[in-house]
Each structure stands twice: as C-alpha cells, then as structure tokens.
C-alpha cells in the first residue's frame, strides 16, 4: 500500500547568520538514529534558512514612513514591521480587518510579505530568503557532498488560505522535487478523461510535514520518506499566472 513516513527533527541549536545548515541537519538526523536515503525529502522552515542567510533585520534601524505609520495605526501593528513588509512588497493586495496582504518580489501573495517576528531574536524580524530556490539547491548540494545521497529539499513557509480557517505550510523553494503532478489526459477509475486535475505535490508534502514540525518546540525540519517525488521544478511553477487568476 502507498505510505509516507514523517519524522520531525529535534535538537537543532538556535541558528545564526553563517550557520552550516547541512551539518546541523545531518547531526540532528544522526542523533535521532536516522540517515538519508535516496528519494527522501527534507522540508525546512524558511526561518532557519533566513537566519543562516542573514535575513534577520533589527527593528531599531527601521524608520517607518508616514504611510507605514498610518497603516500600522489602522492595523494595530508595530509600524516598523509594517515598514519592513512594505519594503519587501511589490504590490499591496488588500489591507482590511487588521491584515496586510501583499505580493512579494518572489511573486508570493501572503500576509505582511512573509515578515515575521516570531522565533526571531527580541527586537528583530525575519524576512523571506532572497532566493528560496537557490537556498534549496545549495542545501541539497551540501547534503549530497556530505553523504553522497540525492535527496529533495523544500523550503517552506506558513500561509493563510482564502475561504479556509487555519494556516498551512506551502513550498516557497524547491530542489530535486517536482512542483506539480499533472493528471490531465489520464483517466479516472470509470474511464472518464481527467481535464483539470493538477496536484500541487510540493505544497502537499510541505503541508503534511507541518504535522510533525512544531514551531514552539524547535522542530524546524521534517524528513519525508516513502514517496516518489523526484523532479527538477522551481517553486514559481506553483504560482498561478496573472492571466488565469480570477481574483486579481
């Protein structure tokens, strides 16, 4: 029967700028009695990637613009966090009911441009990695050099979803994992052709991995084992094109 195994990796230390994430992850695997196998996928929260890449921004160095100050008052937020979110945005999608929705330079539509002060040092906030796909590829290559094993890597972040309560992990960076599984042209169990079924494989893996990744218990990495998810995709493949987006 098809099955997946999800293993949360605990024991990683607080990550600082310049940290060797591959070494930290391999150490956590060994401490948990695990080793990488071909076809494994590692889901890594962007927060430790952002920390390792120096994307932790001191709030004291931010001077909020008048716009950020006005919006922060309306939203009930720290104006410095609003200013940082605006600097990371290329488009303001919606600001209402205490929520600022933006489009980032990566093309991601999310709250506050992905800027987050949780799990950052006091007085700091984290931004998304500059190039999440590049981050995933560098980590994958470092793991391959250290182990000789090809694995997939997904850099994840937690997004809200329109019309649905609760948050869910999505893939914002990929290496060695396919983004989508296209069932169009195949047939269902009754022989009818499938015309609209495209599964967001990388997002599904990221969402499943979050079940064992605990933000309050320092489990920022999950090992996903048992599937066949290999591919050479990039995360922007998961973004809906503007011409087919009914909600722009």
N, C-alpha and C positions, 0 to 999 in steps of 0.2 A: 504494500500500500504506500502511496506517496506520503512522505512525512518530512517535517522540519524539526531541527533542534535549535533552541535559542538559549544562549549562555551569556549571562551578564558578567563582565569582567570587573571585579572589585580590586582594591588595593593600589590603584594608580595614585601617585602623590599629586599634590597641587602643581599644576602645570604653569611654568613661567616662560617668558619670551626666550626663544632659542632652544627650547627643550627638544630632545630627540624622541618624538612620539613613537617611532617604530620600536626603539629599545624599551620604552616604558610599556608598550602593549605586549611585547614578547615576554617581558618579565612578569606581567600580570597573568599571561597565559600559563607560563611555567609554574607560577605559584599556585594556580588553580588546577594544576595537573593536566593541562591541555597543550596541544601542539597544532600548528596549522596543517591542514590537508588541502590538496588541490580541490578547487571548487568552493572552498569556504568563502564567505563574505563577512567582512568586518564593517559594522555600522558604527561610525564615530561621530559623536555630537560635535557640531561646529565650534562649540565653546572652547574645547581644549585645543582645537586647531587654531582658532582665533588667538588664544592666549600664546600658543607656541610661536605664532607668526607676528606677534607684537600688535595685535588689533585691540588692545585694551587701552581705552582713552581716558585720561584724567579729566574729570568734570570741572575741576578748578580752572583748567585752561580754556574753557569754552565761554565765549561772550555771547549770550543769546541776542538775536536780532529782535527788533520790535515785533516782527511777525511771530517769531517763536514765543516771545513773552505773552502776546495776546492769546495765541492758541493754547499755551500752557495754562493760562488762567481759565480758559473755557473748558479745557480737558481735565483740569485738576492734576496736572503733571509738573514735574521738575522742568523749568524752562530750558535747562542745559541739555536734558535728554531730548526734548523736542528739537532744539537746535541741532543736535547731533543727528537725529533722524532726518531732518530736512537736508542736511549736508550729504546724507547718504542716498537721497531720493532723486529720481529724475522726473517723477510725476506724483502729484497728490491725487489719490483716487477718491478718498472720502474722509471727511472729518466730522464725526457726529457721535452723540451718545457716549462721550468720553473716550472715543477710539480714533486714532490716526492711522489710516490705511494709505500706503504709498507703494509706488513701484520703484525698486532699486535699480542700480546700474546693471545688475545681473539679469534684469527682466522679471524678478520675483515680485509678486504682489502680496504684501504682508503687513502686519501691524508694525508701525514705528520703524520701518526699513530694516527690521531684524535687530535693531538696537535693544540691548537688554542689560540691566544692571544686576540681575540675579546671577549668583555664582561668580560674580566679579568681585575684586577687592573693594572694600569700602572706599567710596569716592571715585570709583571708576565705572565705566560701562564698556560693554563689548560690542563691536561691530562684526558683520559677517566677514569671512575671509575675502580678500580681494579677488581671488580666482579659485573658487571651490573645486572645479575640475582639476586645475593644476595641483591643488593641495592633495586631492585624492590620488593623482598619478604619482606624485613624489613619495607619498606614504607607501603606495603599493610597490614602487621600485625599491624603496628602502627595505621593506619586508622581504621582497624577493632576493635582494642581495644577501640578507642575513640568514635566510632559511632555504633558498633555492626552490621555494614553493610559490606557485602562482595563485593568488587569491584575488577576490574582488574587494573594493573599498567603496563605501558610500559615506559621504559627509552629509549629516542630517541636521535639520532644524525643526522646531515645533511650530506649526501653523494652526490658526483657527480655520474653520471651514464655513462658507456661506450656507445658511439654512440648517446647520447642524451644531448642536452644543458640543462642547469639549474640544480639546486640542489633539493634534495628531502629528507624528513625525512624518516629514517628507524628505526626499532626496534633493539636496542642492548641489552636490558634487559627486561625480562618478568616475571610477576607473576599473576596467575589467568586468563590468556588469552592464547588461543591456537595460535600457531605459523602458522599453515598451515590448509587449508581445502582441503582434497583430494577428488576430484570428479571422480577419475578413477574407472571404474566399473559401474558408473551410466550411464544414457542415456540422450542424448540431446533431444530437442523438437521434433525431427523427429525419435526418437527411436534408433539412432546410439549410440553405446557404446563409452564412453569417455576413452581415453587411455593415455593422457598426461596432463590433467588439474589438477594442484595443485596450489591453490590460496595462496599467501603469505598474510594471513589475518592480522597478526600483523604489517607488513610493510604497508599494505593498510590503516590500522587505523592511524598509525603514519603519513603517508603522508597526509591523509585527515585532521588530527588535525593541521598540519602546516599551513593550510589556515587561522586559527584564532590565531596562535601563532606568535607574532610579535617581532622579535629579537631587534628591535630598540625602542620598546615601553614597554619593560619589561613585556611580557606576556609569561612566560616560562612553563605554564601548560595549558592543554586543557581538558575539560570534554567532553567525547564522550558518547552519550546516544541514545538508541533506537535499538541497535543490540543485537544479541545473540552470544557473543564471548568467553564465559567461556571455560577454559581449564587448563591443568596443564603442559604446554610446557616450554621449555627453549629456549633462543634465539639462541644457536648454531644450533638448528634444521633448522634455516633459511640459514645456510651456506652450500654452495654446496661442496660436498665431492671431494677430490682431484682426485679420480679415475674417476669421471664423469665430471670434469671441463675441457672443451676443450681449455681453454685459459691460462693454466699454462705453 
